[in-house]
Amino acid sequence: MSVEVVPDLPVGLRRQGVTGRVLRRPAGAVGAALLVLLALAALAQSLGLLAFDPAVQDPPSRLQGPSAVHWFGTDQFGRDLLARVLSAVANSLRVAVVAVLISAVVGTALGLLAGYFGRGSDLAISGVTNVLFAFPPMLLALALTSVLARNWFTVAVAIAVVYVPIFVRTTRGATLSVRQVDFVRAAVSTGQHPLATVVRHVLPNVAGHVVVVVALALSWAVLTEAALSFLGLGTPPPAASLGSLILDARTTVFVAWWTMLFPGVLVVLLVIAFNLLGDALRDALDPRGRR
Amino acid sequence: MADPSPRSPRRLRPLRAGLLGHPVVSRLLGAVATLLGVAVLVFVLLRLVPGDQITANLGTEAAALTPAQRQALEAYYGLDRPPLEQFLGWLGSVLTGNLGWSGRAQVSVLDLTLQALPITVELAVLAIALSVLVGVPLGMLAARRPNGVPDTLGQGASLLGLSLPAFLIGTVLLSVLSYRFGFNPNGQAFAGLFDDPVRNLQQMLLPAVTLAIGISAPIIRTTRAAVLEVRGLDFVRTARAKGVGERRLQVRHVLRNALVPIVTMTGLQLGYLLGGAIVVEQIFSVPGIGRQVLLGIQQKEYALVQSTVLVIALCFVLVNLLTDLLYRLIDPRVRLS
C-alpha cells in the first residue's frame, strides 16, 4: 500500500491526450469499462430502477440460491442479494470518491504550499505529515472512526485524513522539481503574484502525479471502507456495505455459498478496476515512456 | 528517501561540524520529534470522544452520581486537572514504563502489551518471510523477459494480490478449510511460541499466509522494477562479458544492486503489519496488539487505546528508522551521501 512516484520531470495533463492514451492500453480500457459498468449498475439500484429494494425482508424466501428472479440469490432475511450488493457498491463508491476528493484537494494544496514556499510552511506541513505517516493506515482510520459519529460521511473523512499525507508528499516532491524549471522562474521574474504562479504554472505540471495517486488511493479507500465495515466500525447498518455483507456471510456461507461469493467478487472487481486505471495512468504519464 | 546516485559536487553541503549534522543522528532526532507529535495527536483524539472514562465505566449509572461522587471520580482519573497537565502527566508515566491500567482485564497495560506485542511481531515476521521468499524470486523471474509468459502471469498475480482484501482471504480460507477439511487450529485456545511451538505455528499458519498474499504483490512489483532498472546497466554487461555464470550474475550482481528499493518496500510492509494486522488478528482470534486496540475501542478503555496506539506508532517509526539504517549498510553509495 504505498506508491513511489519519482518526480523527476514535470508531468502535465494538457496537450498529452492522456484519456486516449490510457484507454488505448488494455489495462486502462478494461479498468474503465469495469468501473463504468459497476457504477451504472450501482446508480440504477440507488435510483430504485431495479426490481428489488435492498432493505425489504421476505422471510419465506430466505437463503434461496441464484434464480431467474433473484439473480444473486437471497440472504438470511430473504432480502435480494443483488440489490444489497449493488447498494453496497454504491456506498463504497460514494465513500471512496468523497474521501479521495477531500484528501486530494487538501493534500495537493498543502503539498504545493510546502514545496513552493518552503521554509516555515514546509517545516510545519512536513512535520504534521510525518506524524500522520507514523500511524499504520488501518490503525489511524480505526481510531478516527471510533472517535467520530458513525455515518458514511465521517467514515469518508476518516479515510481522507489517512490519505492526505500521501498527496502532500507526492505534490511537495513534484513541486520542488518543477519550481526549478525555466518557465516557472520566468513567471516569477515577471512579478506575477506567487499564488498565480503556483496555480497557473506549477499545479498543471504536478497534476499528472496527483492523478495517478488518485486512482490508487480510490482502490485503497474501497479496501479500507470494506475492512472498517467488516470490523463493525464502518458504514452502520441497515445500509449494506461490502465489508458487512462478507461479515454476515460468515454464518451463512456453509448453507448458502452465494452470500459470500457475490459480495467477495464485487469488492475484488471494484478494487481491480481502480488498480488497472492507476497502472494505465502511471504508464501513460511516465515521461520516460517506460513499459 | 535516500538518493542512490552519487551526489554531484554542486549539491555537496559543506561539512557541518559536530554530531547534529550526522545523517543518522538527525534521523534519530526527527523520529523523536515525530513520536512527540504522535503522542499529542493520540491524546487530543481521545479527548474528542464524547463522554469520558467515568461514563464509559459506569454507563447509564453515571447519571445517578452525586456531584461529590463525580468530583471524587474526576480527581481519581485526573480529569479535573488542566489538559496540558494531564498530557504531561501521561507522557511522564509512559516514559517511566507506566502505560496505565486496564479496568476490565485487571492488569496493567504494560503487561497486556508485553503479552500481545511479541505475538504480532512473530506473525509479522512470518508473513514477511513468506512473502519475500515468494515475491523476490517471482519478481526476478518476471524481470527476466518483460512481457513474457511468466511476467504476464506474475503481473496478473500481483494485481490480484493487491486487490484481494485480507478479510476476504482470511474468511474464505477459514470457512473452506474448517468446513471441508475440518482444519481449524485457531478454534482452540491460543498457544504461545514457547509453550507449545507446534500448535503455535499451526495457529500462525493461516494468518501469516493471508497476510503474505497481500504483501507479496508489492514485493513482486518492486523487485521486478528494480531488477529491470539494474539489468540494463553497463556493469552487468561487463560482468556477463567477463563470463560470470548466469546464477551468480543474477544474485551477486543484479539482485545485490537492486536491493535498496526491495528492502525499503519490505520494511514499509513490516511496519504496516505491526498495526495493520488488526483485521487478520480478529478473524483468526490471534491475541496480538491489533486485537488489543480493537477490544479497547469496543470496550471504551481509553487508557488502553491511548497507550497501545502510541506503542504501535513507536514500533512503526523504529522499523522505518531501522530500514533507513539498514540500507546504509547494504549500499555504500547511500553511506557516502
Interface residues (C-beta under 8 A of the other chain):
Chain A: M1 S2 E4 G127 V128 N130 V131 L132 A134 F135 P136 P137 M138 L139 L142 A143 L144 S146 V147 S219 L223 A226 A227 F230 L231 L233 G243 I246 A249 R250 V253 F254 M260 G264 V267 V268 V271 I272 N275 L276 D279 R291
Chain B: M1 G30 A33 T34 L35 G37 V38 L41 V42 L45 L46 L48 V49 P146 N147 L159 L160 L162 S163 L164 P165 A166 F167 L168 T171 V172 S175 Y179 P218 P261 M265 L268 G271 Y272 L273 L274 G275 G276 I278 V279 Q282 G290 V293 L294 I297 V305 V309 I312 A313 F316 V317
